Amino acid sequence: MRVPRIYQPINELTVNQQVKLDEDGAAHIGRVLRMNEGENITLFNGDGFDYLASIISANKKNVSVEIIDKTEKLSESPLDLHLGQVISRGDRMDFTIQKSVELGVTTITPLFSDRCGVKLSGERLEKKISQWQKIVISACEQSGRSFVPTVRPAMNLSQWCAEQTEALKLNLHPRAAHGINGLSLENTKVRLLIGPEGGLSEEEIAMTETHLFTDVLLGPRVLRTETASLTAITALQLRFGDIG
């Protein structure tokens, strides 16, 4: 059986340290996988290392392990990719976040735009952000990433576009002059804007031009928002990252 990877929000992990897994980790190891004393799991805390650990006690609610080895995990792309994703309906946003993490994004900012069909605010929005961060962690556990991307607080599209950055700023546009293969990159940072299902308004497109976004074309077909996100991320990783 593949050694399970479990995220633990502990600032520092060291060899020979004994760790009591948090509630989510203990439930997965003790109740779902029904693992026992002497079996191995891998812990990570977002510091770029994997920590091989041996279970020293386990039941359905409590699992304790001892760290026996530490290995640097070289699974991160050289591309620092920040996804600005206008919030989509239903489970499409969940899907986009999960798969974008598997593909190597480093930061995700949920956005509201003129044609965003989702209305969230206050406590409901905070719960959604928390849910999306848990999806990020689960995607890291599955995909072997040892750095954990951040889901930032949601903001309006205009706020996100106005943020100061050294990154190349990209906006998908069906009338763009060239695709991603025609881009050059002065540094490793990219900001990718993905609009809502109804597209950006004319005013928003003009606003992105004011903030010096570069329009890029993905191809001759109109893609759904979640397809556009993952296609663009893949193309950027092929061009500048670690997908070959």
N, C-alpha and C positions, 0 to 999 in steps of 0.2 A: 504493500500500500504506500502511496505517496505520503511523505511526511507532511502533516498539516502545518500551515503557516498561520500564526495568530498574532494580531496586532495588540500590543500592550502599551498604554499611554504612560510609560515610566521614563523619567528624564534620563536615567543612566542605567545601563545593564552591563554586568561584568561576569566573567567566567567564575564559577563556584558560587555565584549568588543564588539564593533561594527566592523564588517569586511565587506569590499567590495570584493566580489569574483573576482578572476582573470578572464580573458577572457574565458578560457575553462570552468571553473566552472559555470560562468554566462550563457554561451550558453547552457550548459546541463540542468541547473535548469530552466532558463527562456524561452528558445526556444524549447528544446526537451521535457522536462517534463511539461512545462507550469505551474509551481507551483506559488502560490500566497502568498500574505501577510498573516501571521499567521500560515502557514504550517512549519513543522520542517524538517531540514536536519542535517546530522552529518558531521563535519569537522575533518580532521586529518592533522598533519604536519610532521609526522615521529618521534615524541617524545615519542611514546608509549601510548598516550592517545587519546580517542575520545571526541569530543566536540559537544554536542547537541546544535543546534542553531535554532532560530526562524527567519523566513523571515520577515523583516520589510519593504522592498520595492522590487519589481521585475518587470522587463520587459525583452524583448528579448535580450538586450545587457548588462544590469546592474542589479545586484542583491546584496542587502545588507542584512546582518543578524546580530542578536545579540546572543552571546553565553550565554546559560542559564544553562549549566551543564557540568561537566568534569568527565570522567570515565576512569580509567586505563583499557587498553585493553590487556588481557592476551591471546594473540593469537599466540605468537611466540614459535617456537620449541626450546628445549634446545640444539639442534644440530646446530652448526655454520657451515653451509655448503657452500663452495665456489665452484661454477661450472665453470670449464674451458672448454668451448664448441667451438670446431672448427666450423667456420661459415659454415652453410649449405645453399643450394640454395632455391630461391623463398621464400614462406611464411613459410618454415619449421623452420627457425631460429626464426621468430616471434612466432610461435606456441610453440616452446621449451621454450622460455623466459617466455611467458605468463603462461604456465602450471607449470614450475619450481618454479615460484613465488607463485602460488597457493599452491604448495606442501611445501613451506617453505625455499627455498634457501635464503641466506643472501647476497651473492655477485656473480656476473656473469662477467667473462672475456671472450670476444670473441677472438678466436685464429685463426691464419693462420698456416697451416701446408703444408707439401710437396704435399699432395693430396687434398688440399682444392680447391674446384671447383669455388670459388667466388673470384673475383678480385675487391677490393675496396681500395681506397686511397684518401688522401686529403679531399676536401670538401664533396665528396660523402660518404666517410667513416664517417666523422663527423655528417652528416645528419642521417646516419643509427644509429649511437650511440644514437643520440637524439631521434630518432623514437623508439628505443628499450627501452630507459628510460621511454618514455611515455606509452609504453605497460606495463612496470613494475608498473607504477602508477595506470593504469587502472585495472590491476590484483589485486593490493592492495585494491582499492575501492570495487571491487567485492567480494573479499575473506575475508574481514574483518581484514586485517593486518594494524597495525598502525605504524610499522616500514617499511621504504621503502628501499628495496635492491638497491644496486648500480650496474649499468653497467659500468665497467671500460673501459678505452681506449683499443682498440684492440691491440694485440701484437703477436709476433711470438711464437710458441709453446715452442721453446728452452728458450726464455726469461722467460716465465711463469713457466716452470719447474725448472728453476734455482733460483727462488725467495726464500728467506729465510722464513721459516715458521715452527711453532710447530705442524702443522696439520698432521694428517694421510693422506698420499697421495695415491690415488687409481687410477688405470688404468684398464679398462675392457679388458680382454684378453681371447680368446677362449681356450687357453691351460693352464689357471691358475689352481692351485692345489685346490682351495676352493672358495666358494661363500662368499657373504657378511655376512651370518650368522656365518661364521667361524672367523670373525674378532673380535679383542678386541680394545677398545678405551681408551687411557691414559688420554685424555682430551676431550673437546666437539667439537674440530675442525676437519673438514675433507675437503680435497681438492679432487674433483672428476674430472678426465679428461675424456672427451668424444671426440673421434676422428671423422674424416670426413666420408662421405659415402663410400669411398674406403679404409678406415682403415688407421692406421699409417704405415709409411714405416718401413722397418727393422732397418734403422738407427735411426729413432725416437723411436722405441721400446727399442733399446739398450740405447738410451739417457735417457729414463725414468728410466731404471734400474740403470744407473749411479747416478741419482738423488733420488734413494731410493724410487721409487714408488712401491706399492704393487699391484700385478696383482690379479684381482678378476674375477670370472666367474658368469654370470647371468643365464645361463642355456644352454640347448643343441641346441637352435635355434639361427640363425643369425638375429639380430635385426637391423632395420634402425636406423640411428643416433638419430633421435628425440625420437624413442621408447626406445632406450637404455638409454638416459638421464633420461626420466621420470620413467622408471622401476627401474633404479639404485637409484634415489632419493627416490622413494617410499620404496624400500627395506632398505635403510639407515634410513629413518624415522621410519620404523617398528622396526628396530634393536636398534637404539640409540635415536630416536626422540619422536614425539608425536602422531604417527599414531598407533592405537592399534586395 
